[in-house]
Amino acid sequence: MHKPLLVTDFLDRARTHYGDQEAVVATTGERYTYDELGDRVDRLAAALADRGVEKGDRVAVLDPNTHYHLESAYAAFELGAVHTPLNYRLAPDDYEYILNDADVDAVVADYEYADKIDAVRDDVPTEVFISNDADAAQGDWEELDEVVADADPDGFRRPEMAEDEVVTINYTSGTTGDPKGVMRTHRTETLHAYILSVHHELYDDDVYLWTLPMFHVNGWGHIYAITGMGAKHVCTRGVNAERVVEAIRTEDVSFLCGAPTVLNMLVDYYEENGRPEMTGDSDVRVTTAGSAPPEATIRAVEDEFGWYLKHLYGLTETGPLVTISDARRLMDAEDDSRFALKKRQGMGVLGTEVAVVDEDGEDVPRDDSTIGEIVVRGNQVMDGYWNKPEATEQAFTERREGWFHTGDLAVIDDHGTVSIQDRKKDIIVSGGENISSIEIEDALFDHEAVSDVAVIPAPSDEWGETPKAFVVPASGDPDDPGVTEREIQEFTRERMASYKAVRRVEFVEDLPATATGKIQKYELREREWEDEDRMVGQG
C-alpha cells in the first residue's frame, strides 16, 4: 500500500489525538491546545488564500521562535504553498535577493525585523505583508492576530498534494557567494522527521524548548516531529541563558537543542550564578551539532547539569540529520572514555549511507587517520538547489556520482563513526602540510584562559599559510586576557606536532557567529586576507 507522505499529516495527527492537550507556550504568555493551534492555522490559511496565495506560491516567514512562526508554516502547508523561512540575522540586501530569487508572494514578519523587509519592499515581487505587531512594525503591515480573528476557518479547501512536491525552501548562509535555496519536498521532510523522532527519542510527553532557530532547516525538523508526536512547544525569542534555565525549571522541559556556543553560554551562567538547579521535574536531553564541543563542556552538561548529551551532524541540504554520536553499546556510560565518542560526529542514522571518500570517490581506510570528504545518500537529502541546476549537479557528482558532497573533511574508524577534521576551505596548507584548524581549537579549549576560539589560515611569506587563533579570553577583556600570545603558542606546541602549533594569536571580545551559534570563519578569513591575491588552501 502506498500512502503519500505529507507534512500536513503532523498537525492532523496532533489535532486528532491530542486536541485538548497543550501544544504551545507562547512568548507572549498565551497557551494554546492543539485544537486552538489548529484553528489559528486554518484561519491564517484562509486569510492567505483570500489574499491570493495558492498552491506552489512561496510564503516567507521572518520570525524568531514564536508561535506565529509555527502557525505561518502550517498555514502555508495547508495551502500547498512553499514555506520559505528567513534567517533573522540577515541584512536588507540579503532579503531583497532571497525574496526575488524565490519570487515570494507573501511575507509574515516579526515586528522586530519588519523594518528590514520594509527597506526593500519596492524592489521585491511580494504583495502580502503581515506582522505579529503591525503597530510596532515599520511600514504598512496587516496585523496577524486581526487577520486570524477575521478569517473563516472553513474559508479554504486543502488542495491535492503529492509527496514529491516542494514544500519548503531553506536558504544557506551564502558564505561563498549568493545564498542557495535548498528545495525540500513533503517526502524528504516527513522521512527526516521520522528519523529525528527515533534518534532523539521523542514522545508525546516531551516538552521541547525552542533554543534552536525555527528558520534553520525548519528547526532541524522539530517543527514537524514535535507536532506530530503531540508533544509541547515552548517558544522563545532568541537565547538568553537566564530565561532558558528558568523555562527549563518552570515548564519541566525535557528536550532542547543548541550549538556548542549555546552550551558554553549555559555553562558560564551556571558557574557565575552559584550552580543553580538545571532541571525541573523531568530529565533533560540536549542535542548539539557542528564542531564538537570541548570535553569540558560535555563534562559540565552531563556531570554538573545532569543532562544527557547527543552530538549530531548534518547540513541544510541533508535535512539536516545524517549522523549521531549516541552509540551506547560502544561506550561506558559511567566512564570518562564516553567523551571521546560523544565528541565524534558519529555514525549514519537509520536509512542513511555515510561514506568518507578520497578524490577519486573511493572509500578511505577505516583507520581513523586517513582524511577524506563526507558524502551522503538518504531519503532525507534535498532534491536540489532552487534555480541552480549547475550547483545541484556539482553537489551530487564531484567525487562520487549520486551522493551529496558535504565539503566536510573527516576520518572514519572501524565502527564507521566519523570525526570531522575540517571544512575543505578551513584546512590550513602550511609548507605543503595539511593542518586541521579544529585540532588546534580542541587543544586551545583546554586552556583555562580561553573561553572561545577560532583558528584560520593566515598569510605567511615563509610557509604560504600559517595557523592564526582568534581567542575570546575567559576574562572577557581582550586588552587584559590573563595570558600572553607566547603562552598560547607554547600551549599548542606542547600538545601537537610543531608544524601544527598556532603561530599567531589575536585576542578579541567575541567571534562572528550565525543565529545558530556557528562561528563564521569566512569573515575572519576575509579580513585576514584582504590584501592578498589568494589563499594557498583556497580557504
Secondary structure, 3 states (H helix, E strand, C coil): CCCCCCCHHHHHHHHHHHCCCEEEECCCCCEEEHHHHHHHHHHHHHHHHHCCCCCCCEEEEECCCCHHHHHHHHHHHHCCCEEEECCCCCCHHHHHHHHHHCCEEEEEECCCCHHHHHCCHHHCCCCEEEECCCCCCCCCCEEHHHHHHHCCCCCCCCCCCCCCCEEEEEECCCCCCCCCEEEEEHHHHHHHHHHHHHHCCCCCCCEEECCCCCCCHHHHCHHHHHHHCCCEEECCCCCCHHHHHHHHHHCCCCEEECCHHHHHHHHHHHHHCCCCCCCCCCCCEEEEECCCCCHHHHHHHHHHCCCEEEEEEECHHHCCEEEECCCHHHCCCCCCCHHHHHCCCEEECCCEEEEEECCCCCECCCCCCCCEEEEEEECCCCCEECCCHHHHHHHHHCCCCCCEEEEEEEEECCCCCEEEEEEHHHCEEECCEEECHHHHHHHHCCCCCEEEEEEEEEEECCCEEEEEEEEEECCCCCCCCCCCHHHHHHHHHCCCCHHHCCCEEEECCCCCECCCCCECHHHHHHHHCCCCCCCCCCC
